Amino acid sequence: MIQNHNSDVVLIFPPVAKPAEPPAGIAQIKRAIETQGRRCTVIDSNLEGLLFLLHGADLPSPPSSLQTAWRNKEHNLARLRDLKTFQHPHRYRSAVLELNRVLAALARSHSATISLTDYQHESLAPVRLQDLYYAVEHPHENPFYGYFETILKSRIETEQPAIIGLSLTYLSQALTTCAMIGWLRRTFPGVRLLLGGGLTTSWLCRPDGEKLLHGLADRLVKGAGETIVLQELGCNAERETSYRPDYSDLNLSDYLSPAVIFPYSTSSGCYWRQCEFCPESAEGHAFRPIAADQVFADIDPNDKDKPGLIHFLDNALSPALLRKFTQRSLPAPWYGYARFTEDLNDPEFCSALSRSGCVMLQLGLESGDQGVLDGMKKGISLESAGRTLLNLKKAGIAAFIYLLFGTPWETETEAKRTIKFVVDHSECIQFLNSAIFNLPVFSNEANHHQTHSFYDGDLALYVDFHHPHDWNRGRVRRFLQNEFRTHPVIKKILNNNPPSFTSNHAPFFLSHFHFKG
């Protein structure tokens, strides 16, 4: 048993996820712990692990096709931290793609493919429970094992925690998280292991989730982790209390962005909660906003590293808070998700948002057909959405639009209307993301369709389904490939999307982006 703790708790964010900004969830839990007078250390193993591979890993005799990328890796890391690179998209794209090629080459001997933002294994799948347990039992096979032994081991030995918590948020983290669990059990057998995070929560919300994951860690954490961790420490846990993220353990200048990004959530859950297939409703997450005065206090730049960009992590910023934003200037440029609302139909409201520092809004339009939107219960009027896009353009706020094809209410006819809407409003759309609809496996709607699995996986959260109008996944994919993405107007917008980092880096490409003095 480890004793004489320098930290009561160590919280770890495992690889691989976008290394553009610090992880907000565990930084928030750190604040909650230290508010109770206990000690907590946050480790971003995602950033550390990727940099460990890029800085220190050896690739004997890299092939000629890789020699340029290998030679340029330090230069390319520096490029992604320099705003000047973002003024030349071809240089940015080259830096990202070359770093991805180097990481892929370093992982090849481990039967894996790593990029700056993803992790895939040739034979192991993150949605197969037996593969997760294989990763637990064979941590030495993971490409990050050298990081575990060289860097992470020393950090944990220094802190000597009683509890280690791991935040599993994305599928791309799952196999390495489990390898880390196996390594921690062998290296620090006396430490209590907690497993939480967004993906863990989604798995635990399945009817069979607790049973399937039982034994993977000493305790599984569903939802916000502050309450559980404080309970583990024997502290009083007030469920409604909000905590400002504490990023003081992290070297913020190491992240692969040209400015320090401050991720922050003004709420949990979603204020709308009416969309069909809403994961917030399905998983029982209530909407809990933080008071506006507290939000303004939390984002005040009182840290040693003043943020160059604020990233609001909410599912959608509430109209009430956006109105508050229009009344003052925020301490740094900011962006986040919002819904198409009546307020955004007001040109002056959009101008006031711009004056507050808003440089980009992420908007889930989903479809350019009103019938599809009504079926999805999006609460969006296409006429209103068009006015909003024009208002945002005039105000100097970029629009990052999200589209969803293949929903049960769509046919090829409606999909073509989406193309028309995008083309008609293309001058007002700076960035565009298109995706194919996945049916949540335990949703009520799944009971009304003939379903089948995408792949063999007992932890899958989504299934394929027989479309009521035969607008099945294969047809949708061909439509996107042959008609949507090849349309010259749409192709031009899609080419604006930053590779790998997508929306996390999109604000830095805007011609009007600048740091506040």
C-alpha positions as CSV (number, residue, x, y, z in Angstrom):
1,M,0.0,0.0,0.0
2,I,1.3,3.4,-1.0
3,Q,1.4,5.8,2.0
4,N,2.4,9.4,2.8
5,H,0.5,10.7,-0.1
6,N,1.7,13.9,-1.8
7,S,-1.7,13.8,-3.6
8,D,-4.7,12.1,-2.3
9,V,-6.0,11.6,-5.9
10,V,-4.4,11.5,-9.3
11,L,-6.7,12.1,-12.3
12,I,-5.6,10.9,-15.7
13,F,-6.8,11.7,-19.2
14,P,-5.6,8.8,-21.4
15,P,-4.6,8.8,-25.1
16,V,-5.8,9.4,-27.8
17,A,-7.9,12.5,-28.2
18,K,-7.4,15.9,-29.8
19,P,-4.3,17.5,-28.1
20,A,-5.5,21.0,-28.8
21,E,-6.7,22.0,-25.3
22,P,-6.6,20.7,-21.7
23,P,-9.2,18.2,-20.5
24,A,-11.9,20.1,-18.7
25,G,-13.7,17.3,-16.8
26,I,-10.8,16.2,-14.6
27,A,-9.7,19.8,-14.1
28,Q,-13.1,20.5,-12.7
29,I,-12.9,17.5,-10.3
30,K,-9.5,18.7,-9.2
31,R,-11.1,22.0,-8.1
32,A,-13.8,20.1,-6.2
33,I,-11.3,18.0,-4.3
34,E,-9.0,20.9,-3.4
35,T,-12.0,23.0,-2.3
36,Q,-12.4,20.3,0.4
37,G,-8.8,20.7,1.5
38,R,-7.6,17.5,-0.1
39,R,-4.8,17.2,-2.7
40,C,-5.2,16.3,-6.3
41,T,-2.9,16.1,-9.4
42,V,-4.2,16.2,-13.0
43,I,-2.1,14.4,-15.6
44,D,-2.9,14.8,-19.3
45,S,-1.4,11.5,-20.5
46,N,-3.0,12.1,-23.9
47,L,-0.8,15.1,-24.6
48,E,2.2,13.7,-22.7
49,G,2.0,10.3,-24.5
50,L,1.8,11.7,-28.0
51,L,4.7,14.1,-27.3
52,F,6.6,11.2,-25.8
53,L,6.3,9.3,-29.0
54,L,7.1,12.3,-31.2
55,H,10.0,13.6,-29.2
56,G,11.6,10.4,-27.9
57,A,10.5,7.3,-29.7
58,D,12.9,5.8,-32.1
59,L,12.2,4.5,-35.6
60,P,15.3,2.8,-36.9
61,S,15.9,3.5,-40.6
62,P,12.7,5.2,-41.5
63,P,11.7,4.4,-45.1
64,S,12.5,7.0,-47.7
65,S,8.8,7.9,-48.0
66,L,8.8,8.9,-44.4
67,Q,12.2,10.5,-44.0
68,T,11.0,14.1,-44.7
69,A,8.1,13.7,-42.2
70,W,10.5,12.2,-39.6
71,R,13.0,15.0,-40.1
72,N,10.3,17.7,-39.8
73,K,8.4,16.4,-36.7
74,E,9.8,19.0,-34.3
75,H,9.3,21.8,-36.8
76,N,5.7,20.6,-37.5
77,L,4.9,20.6,-33.8
78,A,6.2,24.2,-33.6
79,R,4.1,25.1,-36.6
80,L,0.8,24.0,-34.9
81,R,1.7,26.4,-32.0
82,D,2.2,29.4,-34.3
83,L,-0.8,31.4,-35.5
84,K,1.1,32.4,-38.7
85,T,0.8,28.8,-39.9
86,F,-3.0,29.1,-39.9
87,Q,-2.7,32.0,-42.4
88,H,-1.4,29.4,-44.8
89,P,-3.7,26.4,-44.8
90,H,-1.4,24.3,-47.0
91,R,1.4,24.6,-44.4
92,Y,-1.1,23.6,-41.6
93,R,-2.4,20.6,-43.6
94,S,1.2,19.5,-44.3
95,A,2.2,19.7,-40.6
96,V,-0.8,17.7,-39.4
97,L,-0.5,15.0,-42.1
98,E,3.2,14.6,-41.6
99,L,2.8,14.2,-37.9
100,N,0.0,11.7,-38.4
101,R,2.3,9.7,-40.7
102,V,5.1,9.6,-38.1
103,L,2.7,8.5,-35.4
104,A,1.2,5.8,-37.6
105,A,4.7,4.5,-38.4
106,L,5.7,4.4,-34.7
107,A,2.6,2.4,-33.8
108,R,2.8,-0.1,-36.7
109,S,4.9,-2.6,-34.8
110,H,2.1,-2.7,-32.2
111,S,-0.5,-3.6,-34.8
112,A,-2.1,-0.2,-34.2
113,T,-2.6,3.1,-36.1
114,I,-2.2,6.3,-34.2
115,S,-2.8,9.8,-35.4
116,L,-2.9,13.1,-33.5
117,T,-6.6,12.5,-32.8
118,D,-7.4,8.8,-33.2
119,Y,-6.3,5.3,-32.2
120,Q,-7.2,2.1,-34.0
121,H,-6.0,-1.5,-33.7
122,E,-5.8,-4.1,-36.4
123,S,-7.7,-6.8,-34.4
124,L,-8.9,-5.2,-31.2
125,A,-12.1,-3.2,-31.1
126,P,-13.0,-0.7,-28.4
127,V,-16.7,-1.9,-28.4
128,R,-15.8,-5.6,-27.8
129,L,-15.6,-6.3,-24.1
130,Q,-13.2,-9.2,-24.5
131,D,-10.8,-6.9,-26.4
132,L,-10.9,-4.4,-23.6
133,Y,-10.0,-7.1,-21.1
134,Y,-7.2,-8.3,-23.5
135,A,-5.8,-4.8,-23.3
136,V,-6.0,-4.9,-19.5
137,E,-4.0,-8.2,-19.5
138,H,-1.4,-7.2,-22.1
139,P,-0.5,-3.5,-21.4
140,H,3.0,-4.1,-22.8
141,E,1.5,-4.5,-26.3
142,N,0.2,-0.9,-26.3
143,P,2.2,1.7,-28.2
144,F,2.1,3.9,-25.1
145,Y,3.7,1.3,-22.8
146,G,7.1,3.1,-23.0
147,Y,5.4,6.3,-21.8
148,F,3.8,4.4,-18.9
149,E,7.1,3.0,-17.8
150,T,9.2,6.1,-18.4
151,I,7.1,9.1,-17.6
152,L,3.8,8.1,-15.9
153,K,5.4,5.7,-13.4
154,S,7.7,8.5,-12.1
155,R,4.8,10.9,-11.8
156,I,2.7,8.5,-9.8
157,E,5.6,7.4,-7.6
158,T,6.1,11.1,-6.7
159,E,2.5,11.8,-5.9
160,Q,1.8,8.5,-4.1
161,P,-2.0,8.7,-4.4
162,A,-4.5,6.5,-2.7
163,I,-6.9,6.9,-5.6
164,I,-6.3,7.1,-9.4
165,G,-9.2,8.2,-11.6
166,L,-9.2,7.7,-15.4
167,S,-11.4,9.7,-17.7
168,L,-12.6,7.6,-20.6
169,T,-14.4,10.1,-22.9
170,Y,-14.0,8.8,-26.4
171,L,-13.8,5.4,-28.2
172,S,-10.3,6.4,-29.4
173,Q,-9.2,6.3,-25.7
174,A,-10.7,3.0,-24.7
175,L,-8.0,0.4,-25.6
176,T,-5.2,2.5,-24.1
177,T,-7.3,3.3,-21.0
178,C,-7.7,-0.4,-20.4
179,A,-4.0,-1.0,-21.1
180,M,-3.3,1.7,-18.5
181,I,-5.6,0.0,-16.0
182,G,-3.8,-3.3,-16.4
183,W,-0.4,-1.6,-16.0
184,L,-1.6,0.4,-12.9
185,R,-2.8,-2.7,-11.3
186,R,0.5,-4.4,-11.7
187,T,2.7,-1.4,-10.9
188,F,0.7,0.1,-8.1
189,P,-1.4,-2.7,-6.7
190,G,-2.5,-0.8,-3.5
191,V,-4.1,2.1,-5.4
192,R,-7.9,2.2,-5.8
193,L,-8.8,2.7,-9.5
194,L,-11.9,4.7,-10.6
195,L,-13.1,4.8,-14.2
196,G,-15.4,7.6,-15.4
197,G,-15.8,10.0,-18.3
198,G,-18.4,10.5,-21.0
199,L,-18.0,7.1,-22.8
200,T,-18.0,5.2,-19.5
201,T,-21.2,7.0,-18.6
202,S,-22.8,6.1,-21.9
203,W,-21.9,2.5,-21.4
204,L,-23.2,2.5,-17.9
205,C,-26.5,4.0,-19.1
206,R,-27.2,0.8,-21.1
207,P,-29.5,-1.6,-19.3
208,D,-26.7,-4.1,-19.1
209,G,-23.9,-1.6,-18.6
210,E,-23.1,-2.2,-15.0
211,K,-23.0,-5.9,-15.4
212,L,-20.8,-5.8,-18.5
213,L,-18.2,-3.4,-17.0
214,H,-18.2,-4.9,-13.5
215,G,-14.6,-5.5,-12.4
216,L,-13.0,-3.3,-15.0
217,A,-12.1,-0.9,-12.3
218,D,-12.6,-0.8,-8.5
219,R,-15.4,1.7,-9.0
220,L,-17.3,2.8,-12.1
221,V,-18.4,6.5,-12.2
222,K,-21.6,7.4,-14.0
223,G,-22.1,11.1,-14.8
224,A,-20.3,13.9,-13.1
225,G,-17.3,12.6,-11.2
226,E,-17.0,15.2,-8.5
227,T,-19.6,13.6,-6.2
228,I,-18.2,10.1,-6.4
229,V,-14.6,11.1,-5.9
230,L,-15.5,13.3,-2.9
231,Q,-17.4,10.3,-1.4
232,E,-14.4,8.1,-1.9
233,L,-12.4,10.6,0.1
234,G,-15.0,10.8,2.8
235,C,-15.9,14.4,2.1
236,N,-19.3,16.0,1.9
237,A,-20.4,16.2,-1.7
238,E,-22.9,18.8,-2.8
239,R,-24.4,17.6,-6.1
240,E,-25.5,21.0,-7.3
241,T,-22.2,22.8,-6.7
242,S,-20.3,23.9,-9.8
243,Y,-16.5,24.2,-9.8
244,R,-14.2,26.2,-12.0
245,P,-11.7,24.0,-13.9
246,D,-8.2,24.1,-12.4
247,Y,-5.6,23.7,-15.2
248,S,-2.6,24.7,-13.0
249,D,-1.0,21.2,-13.1
250,L,-0.7,21.4,-16.9
251,N,1.8,23.2,-19.1
252,L,-0.8,24.9,-21.4
253,S,1.8,26.1,-23.9
254,D,2.5,22.4,-24.8
255,Y,-0.9,21.9,-26.4
256,L,-1.0,21.9,-30.2
257,S,-2.7,25.2,-30.7
258,P,-1.4,28.7,-31.4
259,A,-3.1,30.1,-28.3
260,V,-3.9,28.9,-24.8
261,I,-7.5,27.5,-25.0
262,F,-9.7,27.6,-21.9
263,P,-12.4,24.9,-22.1
264,Y,-15.4,25.6,-19.9
265,S,-19.0,24.3,-19.5
266,T,-21.7,26.8,-18.5
267,S,-24.1,24.0,-17.9
268,S,-24.6,20.2,-17.9
269,G,-27.3,18.5,-19.9
270,C,-29.2,20.4,-22.7
271,Y,-31.9,23.1,-22.2
272,W,-33.9,21.9,-25.3
273,R,-34.1,18.2,-24.7
274,Q,-36.8,17.7,-27.3
275,C,-34.9,16.3,-30.3
276,E,-35.6,12.7,-31.3
277,F,-32.7,10.4,-30.2
278,C,-31.4,13.0,-27.7
279,P,-28.7,11.3,-25.7
280,E,-29.1,13.7,-22.8
281,S,-32.7,12.7,-22.3
282,A,-32.0,9.0,-23.0
283,E,-29.2,9.0,-20.3
284,G,-31.3,11.0,-17.9
285,H,-29.1,14.1,-17.7
286,A,-31.1,17.0,-16.3
287,F,-30.2,20.5,-17.5
288,R,-28.2,22.3,-14.8
289,P,-27.0,25.8,-15.8
290,I,-24.4,27.8,-13.8
291,A,-25.5,31.3,-12.8
292,A,-24.3,33.9,-15.3
293,D,-22.4,35.8,-12.6
294,Q,-20.5,32.6,-11.7
295,V,-19.8,32.0,-15.4
296,F,-18.2,35.5,-15.7
297,A,-16.2,35.0,-12.6
298,D,-15.0,31.6,-13.7
299,I,-13.8,32.8,-17.1
300,D,-12.0,35.8,-15.7
301,P,-8.3,35.5,-16.7
302,N,-6.8,35.3,-13.2
303,D,-4.5,32.4,-14.1
304,K,-0.8,32.8,-15.0
305,D,-1.7,31.8,-18.6
306,K,-4.2,34.2,-20.0
307,P,-6.4,32.3,-22.5
308,G,-6.3,33.3,-26.2
309,L,-9.5,31.5,-26.9
310,I,-12.5,30.3,-24.7
311,H,-14.1,27.1,-25.8
312,F,-17.6,26.7,-24.4
313,L,-18.3,22.9,-24.1
314,D,-22.1,23.0,-23.6
315,N,-24.4,20.9,-25.8
316,A,-25.9,24.3,-26.6
317,L,-25.4,27.7,-24.9
318,S,-28.7,28.8,-23.4
319,P,-30.5,31.8,-24.9
320,A,-30.5,33.4,-21.4
321,L,-26.7,33.2,-21.2
322,L,-26.2,34.4,-24.7
323,R,-28.3,37.5,-23.8
324,K,-26.0,38.1,-20.9
325,F,-23.0,37.8,-23.2
326,T,-24.3,40.6,-25.4
327,Q,-24.1,43.0,-22.5
328,R,-20.4,42.7,-21.9
329,S,-17.1,41.9,-23.5
330,L,-15.6,38.5,-22.6
331,P,-11.9,38.3,-21.7
332,A,-10.9,36.4,-24.9
333,P,-12.4,35.4,-28.2
334,W,-14.9,32.5,-27.8
335,Y,-16.9,29.9,-29.6
336,G,-19.3,27.1,-28.9
337,Y,-22.5,25.3,-29.8
338,A,-25.8,27.2,-30.0
339,R,-29.2,26.4,-31.4
340,F,-31.0,28.4,-34.1
341,T,-33.1,30.7,-31.9
342,E,-35.3,33.8,-32.4
343,D,-32.6,36.0,-30.8
344,L,-30.2,35.1,-33.7
345,N,-32.8,36.4,-36.1
346,D,-32.0,39.9,-34.8
347,P,-29.1,41.4,-36.6
348,E,-28.2,43.7,-33.6
349,F,-28.2,40.7,-31.3
350,C,-25.6,39.0,-33.5
351,S,-23.6,42.1,-33.7
352,A,-23.6,42.3,-29.9
353,L,-22.4,38.7,-29.7
354,S,-19.6,39.6,-32.0
355,R,-18.6,42.6,-29.8
356,S,-18.6,40.2,-26.8
357,G,-15.9,38.2,-28.6
358,C,-17.8,35.5,-30.4
359,V,-15.8,34.4,-33.4
360,M,-17.7,31.2,-34.3
361,L,-20.9,29.4,-33.5
362,Q,-21.4,25.6,-34.1
363,L,-25.0,25.1,-35.2
364,G,-26.7,21.7,-35.6
365,L,-29.0,22.3,-38.7
366,E,-29.1,18.6,-39.5
367,S,-31.3,18.9,-42.6
368,G,-32.3,21.4,-45.3
369,D,-35.8,20.0,-45.4
370,Q,-38.5,21.3,-43.1
371,G,-40.4,18.0,-42.9
372,V,-37.2,16.2,-41.7
373,L,-36.6,18.9,-39.1
374,D,-40.1,18.7,-37.8
375,G,-39.9,14.9,-37.6
376,M,-36.7,15.2,-35.6
377,K,-38.4,17.8,-33.3
378,K,-35.5,20.2,-33.8
379,G,-37.6,23.3,-33.3
380,I,-35.9,24.9,-36.3
381,S,-37.5,26.9,-39.1
382,L,-35.5,26.8,-42.3
383,E,-36.6,30.4,-43.2
384,S,-35.4,31.5,-39.7
385,A,-32.2,29.6,-40.1
386,G,-31.4,31.3,-43.3
387,R,-31.9,34.7,-41.7
388,T,-29.6,33.7,-38.8
389,L,-26.8,32.6,-41.2
390,L,-27.0,36.0,-42.9
391,N,-27.0,37.9,-39.6
392,L,-24.0,36.0,-38.4
393,K,-22.1,36.7,-41.6
394,K,-22.8,40.4,-41.4
395,A,-21.7,40.4,-37.7
396,G,-18.4,38.7,-38.5
397,I,-19.3,35.4,-36.8
398,A,-18.3,32.2,-38.6
399,A,-20.9,29.4,-38.9
400,F,-19.8,25.8,-38.4
401,I,-22.8,23.8,-39.7
402,Y,-23.5,20.2,-38.8
403,L,-25.7,18.0,-41.1
404,L,-27.1,14.6,-40.5
405,F,-28.1,12.3,-43.4
406,G,-30.1,9.1,-43.4
407,T,-32.6,9.8,-40.6
408,P,-35.9,7.9,-40.7
409,W,-37.7,10.9,-42.0
410,E,-35.4,11.5,-45.0
411,T,-35.3,10.1,-48.5
412,E,-33.0,11.1,-51.4
413,T,-35.4,13.9,-52.3
414,E,-35.0,15.5,-48.9
415,A,-31.3,15.0,-49.0
416,K,-31.1,16.9,-52.3
417,R,-33.0,19.7,-50.6
418,T,-30.3,19.9,-48.0
419,I,-27.8,20.3,-50.8
420,K,-29.9,23.2,-52.2
421,F,-30.1,24.9,-48.8
422,V,-26.3,24.7,-48.3
423,V,-25.6,26.0,-51.8
424,D,-28.1,28.8,-51.4
425,H,-26.5,29.9,-48.2
426,S,-23.0,29.0,-49.0
427,E,-21.7,32.5,-48.6
428,C,-22.7,32.4,-45.0
429,I,-21.3,29.0,-44.1
430,Q,-17.6,28.9,-43.3
431,F,-17.3,25.3,-42.1
432,L,-19.4,22.2,-42.7
433,N,-19.6,18.7,-41.1
434,S,-21.7,15.9,-42.6
435,A,-22.4,12.6,-40.9
436,I,-24.6,9.5,-41.4
437,F,-27.3,8.9,-38.8
438,N,-26.7,6.1,-36.3
439,L,-29.7,4.7,-34.4
440,P,-29.1,4.5,-30.6
441,V,-29.2,0.8,-29.7
442,F,-31.5,1.2,-26.7
443,S,-33.7,4.1,-28.0
444,N,-37.5,3.7,-28.2
445,E,-37.2,4.3,-32.0
446,A,-35.0,1.2,-32.3
447,N,-38.1,-0.9,-31.3
448,H,-39.9,0.3,-34.4
449,H,-37.2,-0.7,-36.9
450,Q,-35.5,-3.9,-38.1
451,T,-32.0,-3.4,-36.8
452,H,-28.6,-5.1,-37.2
453,S,-25.2,-4.4,-35.8
454,F,-22.5,-2.5,-37.6
455,Y,-19.9,-4.9,-36.2
456,D,-19.4,-7.6,-33.5
457,G,-19.4,-5.6,-30.3
458,D,-21.2,-6.0,-27.0
459,L,-20.6,-2.4,-26.0
460,A,-21.9,-0.8,-29.2
461,L,-24.0,2.3,-28.6
462,Y,-25.5,2.4,-32.1
463,V,-27.0,0.0,-34.6
464,D,-27.9,0.1,-38.3
465,F,-31.5,-0.2,-39.2
466,H,-33.7,-0.9,-42.2
467,H,-34.8,2.5,-43.4
468,P,-38.6,2.8,-43.8
469,H,-38.1,4.4,-47.2
470,D,-35.2,2.2,-48.3
471,W,-32.8,5.1,-47.8
472,N,-30.3,2.8,-46.3
473,R,-26.8,3.5,-45.1
474,G,-25.1,2.3,-48.3
475,R,-27.3,4.6,-50.5
476,V,-26.7,7.5,-48.1
477,R,-22.9,6.9,-48.2
478,R,-22.9,6.9,-52.0
479,F,-25.0,10.0,-52.1
480,L,-22.6,11.8,-49.9
481,Q,-19.6,10.6,-51.9
482,N,-21.0,11.2,-55.4
483,E,-23.3,14.2,-55.0
484,F,-22.9,16.1,-51.8
485,R,-19.1,16.2,-51.3
486,T,-18.4,16.6,-55.1
487,H,-20.7,19.6,-55.5
488,P,-18.2,22.4,-56.3
489,V,-19.8,24.9,-53.9
490,I,-20.0,22.4,-51.0
491,K,-16.5,21.0,-51.8
492,K,-15.1,24.4,-51.4
493,I,-16.6,24.7,-47.9
494,L,-15.5,21.2,-46.9
495,N,-11.9,22.1,-47.9
496,N,-12.0,24.8,-45.1
497,N,-12.3,22.1,-42.4
498,P,-9.0,21.7,-40.5
499,P,-7.8,18.1,-40.9
500,S,-8.0,16.0,-37.7
501,F,-8.6,19.0,-35.4
502,T,-11.8,20.2,-37.2
503,S,-13.7,22.7,-35.0
504,N,-11.1,22.9,-32.3
505,H,-8.8,24.7,-34.7
506,A,-11.4,26.3,-37.0
507,P,-11.4,29.7,-35.2
508,F,-7.7,30.2,-35.8
509,F,-8.3,30.2,-39.6
510,L,-10.7,33.1,-39.5
511,S,-9.2,36.2,-41.1
512,H,-10.5,38.4,-38.3
513,F,-9.3,36.2,-35.4
514,H,-6.9,38.1,-33.1
515,F,-5.8,37.8,-29.5
516,K,-7.3,40.4,-27.1
517,G,-4.7,42.6,-25.4
